[in-house]
Amino acid sequence: MRIAVAIPCYKVTQHVLHVIEAIGPEVETIYAVDDACPDHSGQFIEKHNVDPRVRVLFNPENRGVGGAIVSAYQAAIADGVDIVVKIDGDGQMNPALLPRFVAPLLRGEADYTKGNRFFRPESVQGMPPVRLFGNAVLSFMTKLSCGYWNIMDPTNGYTAARTCVLTELPLGKLENRYFFETDMLFRLNTIRAVVKDIPMDSVYADEQSNLKIGKVLPEFLRKHAARLWRRYVYNYLVRDFNVGTLYSLCGTMLVLTGSVFGSAHWLNSTISNHPATSGTVMLAALPIMIGIQCLIAFLHYDVSNIPVEPLSRSLPTPPSGNAD
């Protein structure tokens, strides 16, 4: 299969040439995407690069890491490439790991692979505690909103994808900036693509992160909630109506009924100074307890409902042409 590497280039002139040099001969094409970089990364690469595999792409305006990768995806699809590996240009991702990421795709075991820095305890020893905690929280939120309960480290940008699967996605609608990796997982789940984690170590050099937790946290919460709702509606109401749907609907109705009934009688007893009878308390508590059991059963069903059959096995190789 034809393998390409996509490198988003934004303020990475100190590292990107070393990254390109470390990419092995199994790669046919290297897409270096200058995302309207103020350091003119694209021109820097064209001037100093000696690797004939490199093709520099220029975005007319800054579109963020998502916009840069989408540009590379579209170029790879147009060129008839089979697998695209995304590696950052700041030196944090070891190109020598590339065979590990493409191996499950070559064997037909997965449609999309991504790095996981949490697989081995030793690999997180150099990770700042704030990042460690933040990634753990984001991982759980992503499991809820995207449905891939078998993965960790959702913000990890070291990824590999089959282009035949990428053609099934609305690439033009993907998030362009910090939410790109999570939105990618959400879109992959809607087409039932198989995603697999690849263990890797974390590396922190002299780069500076532009991600401000306090600024993006409300946005992340809102977007996770929106995708959770969309995933539920699509998978449990529109695409299918299954036992998970029954568990979730019955559980929600029972919890709400018990909560409203109990709150009304508690308020009435507070105003009248007459305590509620034991029967009234049971009538409020029993639906809540049964409802919680139903919601737990729904969660168990959702966890066991992750995609297991790779989509790429049933898809033809995409013809040359641009993706929407």
KETORLO-327560 format. One line per field, with one value per residue: z, y, x of N, C-alpha, C in turn; residue in three letters; residue number from 1. Coordinates in steps of 0.02 Angstrom, whole numbers, always signed. Last residue first. Layout:
BEGIN
n.c3 = (Z, ...);
n.c2 = (Y, ...);
n.c1 = (X, ...);
ca.c3 = (Z, ...);
ca.c2 = (Y, ...);
ca.c1 = (X, ...);
c.c3 = (Z, ...);
c.c2 = (Y, ...);
c.c1 = (X, ...);
gudren = (Ala, ...);
fitor = (NUM, ...);
END
This chain:
BEGIN
n.c3 = (-3, -85, -257, -335, -379, -284, -142, -141, -64, +92, +181, +259, +323, +442, +547, +677, +795, +886, +1045, +1137, +1269, +1309, +1295, +1394, +1507, +1497, +1518, +1650, +1708, +1682, +1761, +1888, +1892, +1895, +2018, +2098, +2059, +2095, +2241, +2295, +2290, +2358, +2480, +2528, +2540, +2641, +2749, +2726, +2764, +2900, +2896, +2868, +2749, +2687, +2687, +2615, +2488, +2460, +2454, +2347, +2244, +2249, +2215, +2082, +2021, +2042, +1978, +1846, +1818, +1828, +1727, +1611, +1607, +1594, +1472, +1386, +1408, +1379, +1245, +1185, +1207, +1126, +990, +844, +737, +680, +775, +908, +930, +847, +847, +982, +1028, +952, +997, +1133, +1119, +1054, +1155, +1254, +1188, +1175, +1309, +1351, +1266, +1312, +1444, +1411, +1350, +1454, +1543, +1458, +1310, +1201, +1146, +1220, +1157, +1158, +1194, +1229, +1284, +1245, +1295, +1200, +1153, +1089, +997, +985, +848, +784, +652, +614, +605, +573, +696, +733, +656, +720, +844, +805, +759, +875, +938, +851, +856, +951, +914, +749, +660, +647, +485, +365, +263, +277, +315, +269, +175, +150, +256, +211, +115, +186, +353, +461, +614, +728, +856, +944, +1080, +1143, +1204, +1295, +1253, +1209, +1223, +1200, +1095, +1102, +1109, +1237, +1327, +1289, +1315, +1453, +1477, +1420, +1497, +1616, +1572, +1531, +1657, +1724, +1638, +1640, +1775, +1784, +1631, +1601, +1631, +1655, +1561, +1532, +1639, +1627, +1464, +1409, +1388, +1262, +1113, +945, +833, +679, +588, +556, +585, +526, +406, +405, +386, +508, +599, +543, +562, +688, +679, +583, +662, +753, +699, +723, +876, +915, +944, +840, +776, +679, +702, +585, +522, +381, +272, +144, +2, -123, -232, -233, -168, -40, -13, -14, +95, +199, +196, +236, +361, +428, +433, +507, +629, +669, +584, +475, +411, +230, +125, +152, +47, +51, -17, -15, -14, -74, -84, +37, +72, +126, +118, +43, +85, +221, +211, +153, +263, +369, +405, +528, +523, +416, +349, +370, +266, +276, +189, +154, +78, +9, +48, +173, +196, +237, +379, +444, +485, +407, +462, +587, +549, +497, +611, +713, +690, +630, +675, +656, +586, +486, +496, +391, +342, +240, +156, +67, -28, +0);
n.c2 = (+807, +766, +753, +611, +440, +324, +222, +48, +2, -75, -178, -154, -34, -58, -196, -233, -169, -27, -56, -102, -109, +18, +8, -85, -11, +92, +19, -19, +106, +135, +36, +79, +200, +152, +91, +206, +284, +204, +202, +331, +360, +256, +269, +386, +340, +245, +324, +493, +650, +757, +913, +1046, +1100, +1122, +994, +920, +981, +948, +809, +797, +846, +759, +635, +664, +695, +574, +478, +530, +525, +387, +340, +400, +343, +205, +202, +247, +152, +28, +49, +64, -62, -139, -23, +44, +139, +266, +344, +299, +264, +337, +469, +502, +483, +576, +695, +694, +697, +819, +909, +881, +922, +1058, +1100, +1067, +1149, +1276, +1274, +1255, +1357, +1439, +1358, +1308, +1355, +1306, +1324, +1270, +1273, +1163, +1094, +938, +791, +642, +485, +332, +226, +103, +139, +93, +92, +89, +56, +146, +185, +311, +371, +359, +459, +572, +559, +570, +703, +770, +748, +816, +952, +1046, +1146, +1164, +1128, +992, +947, +971, +922, +784, +681, +516, +427, +451, +387, +256, +263, +298, +252, +338, +372, +494, +590, +670, +644, +665, +544, +437, +277, +162, +94, +167, +270, +366, +505, +543, +452, +461, +596, +598, +520, +602, +717, +665, +632, +756, +822, +745, +769, +907, +922, +851, +823, +670, +579, +465, +398, +281, +196, +138, +127, +198, +332, +379, +318, +366, +276, +220, +155, +33, -130, -245, -258, -247, -111, -66, -114, -42, +94, +107, +44, +123, +245, +264, +350, +479, +526, +683, +806, +888, +968, +924, +772, +664, +552, +453, +375, +254, +264, +392, +463, +599, +631, +589, +682, +803, +781, +772, +902, +973, +916, +970, +1106, +1103, +1057, +1159, +1312, +1392, +1543, +1544, +1466, +1337, +1246, +1106, +1028, +869, +762, +672, +719, +812, +929, +1093, +1231, +1286, +1222, +1259, +1397, +1399, +1344, +1434, +1573, +1615, +1618, +1506, +1452, +1314, +1213, +1047, +926, +763, +647, +483, +353, +265, +179, +246, +356, +511, +595, +709, +768, +807, +898, +997, +1041, +1118, +1253, +1281, +1285, +1366, +1241, +1118, +952, +825, +664, +537, +388, +237, +115, -60);
n.c1 = (-754, -600, -553, -474, -454, -555, -518, -545, -702, -740, -736, -627, -646, -711, -685, -787, -815, -873, -953, -1044, -1014, -1053, -1191, -1223, -1187, -1279, -1397, -1377, -1382, -1516, -1577, -1537, -1606, -1737, -1743, -1725, -1836, -1946, -1921, -1937, -2075, -2132, -2066, -2128, -2259, -2241, -2206, -2267, -2190, -2237, -2302, -2286, -2324, -2200, -2144, -2236, -2219, -2086, -2102, -2189, -2106, -1996, -2056, -2099, -1976, -1906, -1987, -1980, -1842, -1821, -1909, -1856, -1727, -1758, -1827, -1724, -1620, -1680, -1718, -1592, -1539, -1617, -1652, -1664, -1555, -1541, -1622, -1595, -1464, -1377, -1430, -1447, -1314, -1243, -1302, -1264, -1124, -1108, -1146, -1052, -934, -962, -965, -836, -758, -798, -749, -605, -535, -488, -420, -317, -255, -132, -12, +140, +300, +444, +556, +479, +421, +342, +278, +275, +137, +26, -114, -286, -400, -563, -668, -819, -954, -987, -984, -851, -792, -843, -776, -643, -645, -669, -546, -458, -511, -514, -425, -484, -585, -697, -762, -821, -743, -757, -865, -805, -769, -638, -576, -577, -482, -369, -343, -230, -148, -76, -41, -111, -215, -332, -368, -318, -392, -525, -643, -755, -807, -907, -903, -945, -882, -748, -726, -727, -613, -514, -520, -467, -338, -290, -283, -186, -76, -64, -28, +94, +185, +267, +364, +289, +220, +287, +280, +153, +84, -23, -35, -20, -64, -106, -215, -287, -419, -466, -394, -348, -279, -144, -129, -174, -80, +37, +43, +100, +223, +291, +314, +411, +502, +457, +396, +341, +394, +437, +347, +261, +167, +98, -17, -21, -129, -140, -151, -167, -215, -214, -332, -297, -196, -267, -351, -257, -204, -317, -336, -226, -263, -381, -328, -243, -295, -299, -246, -256, -211, -95, +9, +115, +255, +313, +452, +534, +663, +741, +798, +751, +768, +662, +546, +548, +526, +401, +330, +348, +339, +306, +168, +83, -27, +17, +94, +115, +192, +176, +273, +259, +299, +383, +485, +598, +553, +597, +697, +689, +574, +625, +720, +637, +564, +622, +619, +498, +369, +252, +172, +129, +79, +116, +77, +141, +81, +94, +16, +41);
ca.c3 = (+16, -37, -195, -332, -372, -345, -170, -140, -118, +51, +133, +225, +263, +385, +510, +608, +796, +821, +1005, +1069, +1230, +1313, +1253, +1325, +1493, +1492, +1453, +1598, +1712, +1651, +1688, +1864, +1892, +1838, +1959, +2102, +2051, +2024, +2199, +2291, +2258, +2291, +2437, +2517, +2493, +2575, +2721, +2750, +2716, +2865, +2905, +2929, +2795, +2696, +2718, +2686, +2522, +2466, +2504, +2414, +2257, +2262, +2280, +2133, +2023, +2066, +2049, +1880, +1818, +1871, +1797, +1632, +1612, +1650, +1534, +1390, +1418, +1444, +1297, +1182, +1239, +1197, +1018, +905, +766, +646, +702, +888, +969, +857, +784, +936, +1056, +947, +926, +1114, +1155, +1018, +1091, +1267, +1208, +1115, +1265, +1384, +1263, +1243, +1431, +1449, +1306, +1398, +1567, +1485, +1375, +1229, +1140, +1200, +1201, +1127, +1213, +1214, +1291, +1238, +1289, +1256, +1137, +1145, +989, +1018, +892, +807, +707, +599, +636, +517, +659, +765, +642, +651, +841, +835, +713, +823, +967, +864, +794, +959, +967, +797, +633, +685, +546, +425, +267, +298, +290, +318, +202, +99, +257, +267, +94, +148, +285, +437, +546, +702, +815, +873, +1048, +1111, +1142, +1266, +1300, +1194, +1225, +1270, +1094, +1103, +1046, +1179, +1329, +1289, +1246, +1417, +1498, +1395, +1427, +1615, +1601, +1481, +1604, +1749, +1654, +1577, +1749, +1819, +1685, +1584, +1612, +1709, +1585, +1478, +1627, +1680, +1511, +1410, +1455, +1307, +1182, +999, +867, +740, +613, +506, +607, +593, +404, +419, +333, +448, +604, +541, +499, +675, +727, +565, +607, +775, +698, +659, +846, +892, +999, +868, +832, +657, +715, +633, +543, +450, +289, +216, +40, -67, -230, -260, -239, -75, -14, -63, +28, +183, +179, +172, +310, +415, +400, +438, +592, +653, +641, +488, +464, +296, +117, +165, +79, +38, +28, -55, +19, -60, -142, +28, +17, +123, +152, +35, +13, +201, +244, +114, +197, +373, +336, +517, +522, +472, +354, +388, +295, +266, +240, +144, +140, +2, -21, +157, +180, +165, +345, +414, +523, +398, +393, +583, +583, +452, +558, +720, +727, +588, +690, +703, +613, +499, +502, +444, +344, +304, +156, +132, -31, +0);
ca.c2 = (+865, +751, +790, +663, +507, +350, +282, +100, +0, -15, -178, -219, -34, -34, -140, -255, -222, -61, -23, -91, -171, -1, +55, -101, -74, +108, +53, -71, +68, +176, +36, +13, +201, +193, +49, +151, +310, +219, +141, +302, +405, +270, +212, +385, +394, +224, +278, +424, +602, +714, +843, +1019, +1081, +1178, +1050, +904, +985, +1018, +838, +777, +877, +830, +645, +643, +745, +637, +472, +522, +589, +433, +319, +415, +415, +230, +182, +283, +224, +40, +37, +118, -4, -146, -87, +47, +76, +208, +349, +319, +230, +265, +434, +506, +445, +506, +676, +694, +643, +757, +909, +869, +852, +1017, +1110, +1037, +1077, +1257, +1281, +1206, +1308, +1468, +1398, +1264, +1384, +1286, +1381, +1254, +1307, +1194, +1165, +975, +863, +681, +557, +373, +269, +129, +116, +130, +55, +130, +26, +129, +121, +264, +373, +316, +390, +558, +560, +508, +648, +771, +721, +745, +912, +992, +1100, +1181, +1148, +1048, +932, +990, +994, +816, +749, +569, +419, +473, +460, +274, +241, +350, +228, +325, +345, +452, +541, +686, +624, +723, +564, +491, +330, +204, +55, +154, +224, +296, +472, +579, +465, +396, +572, +637, +496, +534, +721, +691, +580, +704, +847, +747, +701, +874, +955, +827, +869, +713, +646, +493, +460, +331, +231, +188, +105, +126, +308, +390, +316, +354, +337, +208, +217, +85, -66, -251, -255, -314, -156, -47, -138, -115, +71, +137, +19, +55, +243, +225, +279, +447, +491, +618, +767, +840, +998, +947, +843, +674, +622, +457, +439, +267, +217, +362, +391, +565, +648, +555, +611, +792, +790, +715, +845, +989, +904, +898, +1086, +1127, +1018, +1094, +1268, +1352, +1495, +1574, +1539, +1361, +1311, +1132, +1080, +913, +816, +650, +727, +750, +893, +1021, +1191, +1312, +1220, +1189, +1372, +1425, +1312, +1366, +1549, +1601, +1683, +1513, +1525, +1339, +1279, +1097, +976, +826, +685, +555, +374, +320, +149, +238, +298, +471, +533, +664, +742, +760, +838, +963, +1005, +1045, +1226, +1282, +1224, +1384, +1307, +1159, +1022, +863, +732, +569, +458, +270, +179, +0);
ca.c1 = (-794, -653, -554, -525, -425, -525, -549, -495, -653, -738, -792, -632, -605, -750, -656, -775, -763, -863, -902, -1068, -1005, -982, -1154, -1237, -1153, -1208, -1386, -1382, -1320, -1464, -1587, -1517, -1532, -1714, -1750, -1678, -1768, -1933, -1919, -1871, -2026, -2157, -2050, -2055, -2243, -2264, -2156, -2273, -2219, -2189, -2323, -2256, -2377, -2246, -2108, -2226, -2284, -2105, -2056, -2212, -2171, -1986, -2026, -2147, -2030, -1879, -1973, -2044, -1877, -1784, -1918, -1925, -1736, -1719, -1861, -1787, -1608, -1649, -1769, -1641, -1507, -1627, -1632, -1704, -1578, -1513, -1628, -1662, -1516, -1366, -1415, -1504, -1369, -1226, -1307, -1334, -1156, -1093, -1182, -1123, -942, -955, -1023, -895, -752, -811, -821, -645, -566, -525, -476, -370, -270, -196, -57, +71, +253, +386, +554, +541, +410, +403, +268, +299, +195, +65, -45, -233, -355, -507, -631, -750, -936, -984, -1047, -900, -776, -863, -849, -667, -627, -721, -607, -448, -509, -562, -406, -432, -520, -671, -724, -859, -752, -695, -872, -815, -837, -685, -581, -621, -548, -402, -354, -298, -144, -130, -5, -115, -152, -302, -403, -276, -372, -466, -581, -738, -749, -926, -884, -971, -954, -781, -726, -778, -679, -524, -541, -535, -381, -300, -327, -254, -96, -81, -88, +34, +166, +211, +386, +329, +190, +281, +343, +166, +136, -24, -53, +36, -87, -59, -193, -247, -388, -473, -421, -375, -352, -171, -106, -210, -150, +32, +14, +36, +175, +269, +265, +354, +520, +439, +452, +319, +366, +484, +384, +326, +179, +152, -8, +1, -99, -136, -192, -130, -224, -155, -325, -351, -180, -213, -380, -301, -161, -285, -386, -228, -201, -382, -378, -214, -285, -359, -235, -266, -212, -162, +0, +49, +231, +271, +415, +466, +619, +704, +831, +738, +819, +730, +564, +557, +586, +457, +330, +376, +346, +377, +204, +130, -18, -49, +105, +62, +207, +141, +269, +251, +307, +338, +419, +588, +583, +543, +687, +747, +572, +569, +742, +684, +530, +619, +676, +557, +407, +305, +156, +188, +57, +148, +53, +143, +102, +91, +52, +0);
c.c3 = (+84, -21, -152, -264, -376, -334, -235, -174, -109, -4, +88, +171, +225, +320, +448, +568, +726, +826, +940, +1026, +1156, +1270, +1252, +1278, +1420, +1476, +1444, +1528, +1659, +1654, +1653, +1788, +1868, +1834, +1897, +2040, +2051, +2012, +2125, +2243, +2247, +2253, +2366, +2470, +2476, +2522, +2652, +2718, +2745, +2819, +2866, +2946, +2862, +2750, +2733, +2722, +2597, +2504, +2515, +2469, +2327, +2279, +2298, +2203, +2078, +2072, +2079, +1956, +1856, +1875, +1845, +1706, +1638, +1661, +1595, +1455, +1427, +1457, +1366, +1236, +1239, +1235, +1093, +939, +827, +671, +668, +812, +952, +890, +794, +873, +1007, +973, +917, +1042, +1135, +1053, +1053, +1202, +1220, +1131, +1205, +1339, +1294, +1235, +1360, +1438, +1344, +1359, +1511, +1506, +1404, +1300, +1171, +1198, +1175, +1179, +1182, +1236, +1281, +1242, +1287, +1242, +1199, +1121, +1046, +1005, +920, +856, +722, +661, +615, +539, +599, +727, +673, +632, +771, +832, +740, +772, +915, +892, +808, +900, +975, +851, +685, +663, +581, +490, +328, +306, +312, +284, +251, +123, +206, +270, +149, +123, +246, +367, +524, +633, +790, +828, +973, +1078, +1107, +1201, +1261, +1251, +1213, +1277, +1165, +1099, +1044, +1113, +1263, +1287, +1240, +1344, +1461, +1415, +1398, +1543, +1599, +1507, +1551, +1694, +1677, +1590, +1684, +1793, +1717, +1643, +1596, +1694, +1641, +1501, +1577, +1668, +1564, +1460, +1461, +1377, +1229, +1067, +925, +768, +676, +523, +547, +617, +472, +416, +342, +390, +542, +549, +498, +612, +713, +614, +588, +719, +720, +656, +781, +853, +979, +925, +866, +713, +695, +641, +598, +467, +364, +227, +115, -27, -176, -259, -271, -150, -52, -69, -26, +112, +161, +149, +240, +361, +381, +399, +519, +613, +619, +548, +481, +349, +182, +161, +89, +76, +4, -7, -32, -34, -129, -30, +2, +62, +146, +61, +2, +128, +223, +144, +155, +305, +333, +446, +513, +468, +412, +401, +307, +304, +228, +203, +124, +72, -29, +87, +161, +146, +272, +369, +494, +431, +382, +514, +581, +483, +511, +656, +727, +623, +650, +724, +669, +521, +524, +445, +404, +296, +228, +125, +34, +0);
c.c2 = (+891, +815, +768, +694, +559, +418, +303, +162, +55, -22, -117, -219, -100, -40, -122, -195, -246, -112, -61, -54, -162, -63, +37, -56, -95, +44, +69, -41, +13, +142, +77, +8, +134, +194, +87, +106, +253, +245, +156, +242, +371, +318, +224, +328, +396, +276, +253, +382, +532, +664, +799, +949, +1055, +1162, +1108, +960, +970, +1026, +912, +803, +860, +864, +718, +655, +728, +690, +538, +519, +585, +500, +366, +397, +433, +305, +210, +267, +262, +115, +51, +111, +56, -89, -88, -20, +91, +143, +286, +317, +251, +229, +359, +464, +444, +462, +602, +670, +637, +696, +844, +865, +836, +942, +1064, +1042, +1042, +1181, +1259, +1214, +1259, +1416, +1426, +1304, +1348, +1314, +1366, +1318, +1293, +1226, +1201, +1047, +898, +754, +591, +446, +308, +170, +146, +98, +100, +90, +69, +101, +99, +195, +327, +315, +342, +485, +542, +504, +582, +716, +718, +712, +837, +943, +1040, +1127, +1154, +1064, +996, +975, +1018, +892, +791, +636, +475, +467, +486, +350, +255, +329, +281, +297, +325, +424, +490, +640, +633, +707, +623, +517, +383, +253, +96, +117, +215, +246, +398, +543, +493, +405, +503, +613, +533, +508, +651, +692, +602, +648, +795, +770, +700, +804, +922, +858, +846, +758, +693, +564, +492, +396, +288, +228, +158, +98, +232, +363, +321, +354, +318, +275, +199, +148, -19, -186, -262, -315, -226, -93, -120, -140, -5, +110, +45, +26, +172, +215, +234, +373, +457, +584, +696, +798, +949, +975, +861, +749, +625, +530, +439, +334, +232, +317, +356, +489, +612, +568, +572, +718, +780, +721, +784, +931, +920, +881, +1012, +1106, +1038, +1051, +1201, +1307, +1459, +1521, +1577, +1437, +1326, +1197, +1105, +964, +858, +706, +706, +758, +826, +990, +1115, +1264, +1241, +1184, +1300, +1401, +1334, +1333, +1480, +1576, +1675, +1581, +1541, +1414, +1311, +1161, +1035, +872, +752, +587, +450, +346, +202, +206, +292, +418, +488, +597, +692, +728, +784, +898, +968, +1008, +1150, +1253, +1223, +1323, +1321, +1229, +1065, +934, +768, +641, +484, +341, +217, +63);
c.c1 = (-772, -690, -612, -525, -481, -496, -516, -522, -601, -687, -792, -686, -608, -711, -697, -748, -746, -806, -892, -1017, -1022, -968, -1080, -1196, -1163, -1168, -1312, -1371, -1319, -1396, -1534, -1524, -1506, -1638, -1724, -1681, -1718, -1862, -1908, -1867, -1959, -2110, -2073, -2036, -2169, -2249, -2176, -2219, -2219, -2223, -2275, -2280, -2351, -2298, -2155, -2189, -2277, -2171, -2073, -2166, -2195, -2052, -2017, -2119, -2080, -1933, -1948, -2034, -1943, -1819, -1882, -1936, -1805, -1728, -1824, -1824, -1674, -1643, -1741, -1693, -1554, -1594, -1643, -1695, -1620, -1542, -1604, -1671, -1587, -1423, -1411, -1491, -1428, -1284, -1293, -1344, -1229, -1121, -1169, -1162, -1016, -961, -1020, -956, -813, -808, -840, -720, -611, -564, -519, -431, -330, -204, -125, +30, +182, +340, +495, +533, +477, +385, +336, +287, +214, +125, -4, -165, -301, -465, -570, -716, -866, -960, -1047, -966, -826, -848, -874, -743, -652, -708, -663, -511, -504, -560, -453, -425, -465, -600, -702, -822, -789, -702, -812, -826, -854, -758, -631, -630, -599, -471, -393, -296, -214, -112, -56, -75, -157, -236, -371, -307, -333, -454, -519, -671, -724, -869, -899, -958, -979, -857, -759, -783, -735, -593, -554, -561, -454, -344, -341, -303, -169, -106, -111, -30, +101, +193, +330, +352, +230, +250, +336, +229, +147, +26, -47, +23, -27, -93, -148, -224, -349, -434, -426, -408, -384, -247, -136, -192, -191, -41, +3, +3, +105, +219, +245, +303, +462, +456, +430, +375, +348, +458, +431, +369, +251, +163, +45, +13, -84, -101, -195, -177, -185, -160, -267, -346, -234, -196, -328, -329, -203, -241, -357, -280, -203, -320, -381, -263, -259, -351, -300, -257, -223, -163, -75, +41, +163, +240, +377, +422, +547, +655, +796, +773, +809, +783, +637, +579, +601, +524, +388, +380, +378, +391, +279, +166, +28, -46, +37, +79, +159, +157, +236, +246, +305, +352, +368, +521, +564, +573, +633, +737, +629, +566, +687, +710, +578, +600, +679, +619, +473, +346, +206, +167, +115, +119, +84, +119, +103, +117, +40, +43);
gudren = (Asp, Ala, Asn, Gly, Ser, Pro, Pro, Thr, Pro, Leu, Ser, Arg, Ser, Leu, Pro, Glu, Val, Pro, Ile, Asn, Ser, Val, Asp, Tyr, His, Leu, Phe, Ala, Ile, Leu, Cys, Gln, Ile, Gly, Ile, Met, Ile, Pro, Leu, Ala, Ala, Leu, Met, Val, Thr, Gly, Ser, Thr, Ala, Pro, His, Asn, Ser, Ile, Thr, Ser, Asn, Leu, Trp, His, Ala, Ser, Gly, Phe, Val, Ser, Gly, Thr, Leu, Val, Leu, Met, Thr, Gly, Cys, Leu, Ser, Tyr, Leu, Thr, Gly, Val, Asn, Phe, Asp, Arg, Val, Leu, Tyr, Asn, Tyr, Val, Tyr, Arg, Arg, Trp, Leu, Arg, Ala, Ala, His, Lys, Arg, Leu, Phe, Glu, Pro, Leu, Val, Lys, Gly, Ile, Lys, Leu, Asn, Ser, Gln, Glu, Asp, Ala, Tyr, Val, Ser, Asp, Met, Pro, Ile, Asp, Lys, Val, Val, Ala, Arg, Ile, Thr, Asn, Leu, Arg, Phe, Leu, Met, Asp, Thr, Glu, Phe, Phe, Tyr, Arg, Asn, Glu, Leu, Lys, Gly, Leu, Pro, Leu, Glu, Thr, Leu, Val, Cys, Thr, Arg, Ala, Ala, Thr, Tyr, Gly, Asn, Thr, Pro, Asp, Met, Ile, Asn, Trp, Tyr, Gly, Cys, Ser, Leu, Lys, Thr, Met, Phe, Ser, Leu, Val, Ala, Asn, Gly, Phe, Leu, Arg, Val, Pro, Pro, Met, Gly, Gln, Val, Ser, Glu, Pro, Arg, Phe, Phe, Arg, Asn, Gly, Lys, Thr, Tyr, Asp, Ala, Glu, Gly, Arg, Leu, Leu, Pro, Ala, Val, Phe, Arg, Pro, Leu, Leu, Ala, Pro, Asn, Met, Gln, Gly, Asp, Gly, Asp, Ile, Lys, Val, Val, Ile, Asp, Val, Gly, Asp, Ala, Ile, Ala, Ala, Gln, Tyr, Ala, Ser, Val, Ile, Ala, Gly, Gly, Val, Gly, Arg, Asn, Glu, Pro, Asn, Phe, Leu, Val, Arg, Val, Arg, Pro, Asp, Val, Asn, His, Lys, Glu, Ile, Phe, Gln, Gly, Ser, His, Asp, Pro, Cys, Ala, Asp, Asp, Val, Ala, Tyr, Ile, Thr, Glu, Val, Glu, Pro, Gly, Ile, Ala, Glu, Ile, Val, His, Leu, Val, His, Gln, Thr, Val, Lys, Tyr, Cys, Pro, Ile, Ala, Val, Ala, Ile, Arg, Met);
fitor = (324, 323, 322, 321, 320, 319, 318, 317, 316, 315, 314, 313, 312, 311, 310, 309, 308, 307, 306, 305, 304, 303, 302, 301, 300, 299, 298, 297, 296, 295, 294, 293, 292, 291, 290, 289, 288, 287, 286, 285, 284, 283, 282, 281, 280, 279, 278, 277, 276, 275, 274, 273, 272, 271, 270, 269, 268, 267, 266, 265, 264, 263, 262, 261, 260, 259, 258, 257, 256, 255, 254, 253, 252, 251, 250, 249, 248, 247, 246, 245, 244, 243, 242, 241, 240, 239, 238, 237, 236, 235, 234, 233, 232, 231, 230, 229, 228, 227, 226, 225, 224, 223, 222, 221, 220, 219, 218, 217, 216, 215, 214, 213, 212, 211, 210, 209, 208, 207, 206, 205, 204, 203, 202, 201, 200, 199, 198, 197, 196, 195, 194, 193, 192, 191, 190, 189, 188, 187, 186, 185, 184, 183, 182, 181, 180, 179, 178, 177, 176, 175, 174, 173, 172, 171, 170, 169, 168, 167, 166, 165, 164, 163, 162, 161, 160, 159, 158, 157, 156, 155, 154, 153, 152, 151, 150, 149, 148, 147, 146, 145, 144, 143, 142, 141, 140, 139, 138, 137, 136, 135, 134, 133, 132, 131, 130, 129, 128, 127, 126, 125, 124, 123, 122, 121, 120, 119, 118, 117, 116, 115, 114, 113, 112, 111, 110, 109, 108, 107, 106, 105, 104, 103, 102, 101, 100, 99, 98, 97, 96, 95, 94, 93, 92, 91, 90, 89, 88, 87, 86, 85, 84, 83, 82, 81, 80, 79, 78, 77, 76, 75, 74, 73, 72, 71, 70, 69, 68, 67, 66, 65, 64, 63, 62, 61, 60, 59, 58, 57, 56, 55, 54, 53, 52, 51, 50, 49, 48, 47, 46, 45, 44, 43, 42, 41, 40, 39, 38, 37, 36, 35, 34, 33, 32, 31, 30, 29, 28, 27, 26, 25, 24, 23, 22, 21, 20, 19, 18, 17, 16, 15, 14, 13, 12, 11, 10, 9, 8, 7, 6, 5, 4, 3, 2, 1);
END
